[in-house]
C-alpha cells in the first residue's frame, strides 16, 4: 500500500472520529468527501466525480462502496480492507446498493450522519439518498464532523505542509525569472507548475490564478494567455502541494514602473496583513480576523476595493478547490486554534483605475504568534526590462 502516514496516525484519527460520532450519538456516518476518505484511510483518487461512499460505524467498521475502476486504487492507496463495487448498468442504482449494504451491516433504524456538503455529493445523489434512506434510518447532516477534525493538523501533516510551502517559494522564484516585458503568461505558468512537480509535489486542488493587465483584477483562473507589456501588472495565486497538502501564496507583480495607485494599494494591503497577523492566535475568531483586515483597508479609504473574506484554512484538498473552512468573514464565530494552517490574502481591486494589488501567504498557528511558512519578502515586487 502507498500510504503517506503510519498506521498509528490513521488509528489516532479514527479514534478522534469515533469520539465525535459518540458525542453526536451517531451509529454510522456516510462519507462522500474525498478529503474525509483521504484523511481517515489514505484513499487517493479523483473517482469521487462518480458515486462512492465510505461507510464508517461507531463500532469501528469501514466499508467502501465504489466503482470497479477505483477498486485497485483503493487497495493500493488506502488501508480499507472491505471494498464493495456497485455495477455500471443502464438502470444502475448505487444508492439502492448502498441501502442494501447498510441493511447487511445491521444499520436498519440506526442514527446515520451524511456528508451532504461536498463536491462528492451531487444534488441527484442527495435526493435519491433522502428518498431511499429516510424510512430506513434516522438521517442527519454530518458534513462538519470530519471537516472540523481536519482543521487542526498533526505533526506528520505539518511536515508535509512545510514541504508544500518550500515548493511554493520555489515556484515564485521560477515565475520571477520569467516575468518581464514581452513575457508570455503561459511560460510563467509552466515554470511555476514545473518546479512543483519536479520537486515531488502534486497538482493543486484548483488551477493556479494568473492574470495580467485588466485580468490582474480577477480572482479566478480563466482560459487564454497574453504577453506582458512594457508597463503592466500580473496577479499570481498559487500553492505548493505535497501529498495533497497545500501552502498558498499570492502576489501582484508590477512590470515596469509602479503607479502611485499601486504604491497606495500596496501599503493598504501590507497594513491589513500586519493587522491580521495579530489575530492569528488562540482567543480570537475568524470573524475577528476579517474585522482586522477590514479596519486596516478602510483606514486607507479603500473599502470599495476589498473583498468580503480575507482568508481560509488549508489542508489536504482535492479538485475543484483548495479552500477549506473555516473562512475569515464578518461574524464567523469559528475559533483560531493551535496547529491550524491558514492562508491570509489581502486582495484589493480598483476597477476605476484598473489597478490590482494582492499580498497573501500561509501561516501555521501556535499557542502564541503565528509562524509564516514562506521565506519570501513582503516588499512590493517589481520587474523591469
Secondary structure, 3 states (H helix, E strand, C coil): CCCCCCHHHHHHHHHHHHHHHHHCCCCEEEECCHHHHHHHHCCCCCHHHCCCEEEEECCCCEEEEECHHHHHHHHHHCCCCCEEECCCCCCCCHHHHHHHHHHHCCCCCCEEEECCCCCCCCHHHHHHHHHHHCCCCEEEECHHHHHHHHHCCCHHHHHHHHHHHHHHHHHHHHHHHHCCCCCEHHHHHHHHHHHHHHCCCCCCCCCCEEEEHHHHHCCCCCCCCCECCCCEEEEEEEEEEECCEEEEEEEEEEECCCCHHHHHHHHHHHHHHHHHHCCCCCCCEHHHHHHHHHHHHHCCCCHHHECCEEEEECCECCCCCCCEEEEEECCCCCECCCCCEEEEEEEEEECCCCEEEEEEEEEECCCCCCEECCCCCCCCCEECC
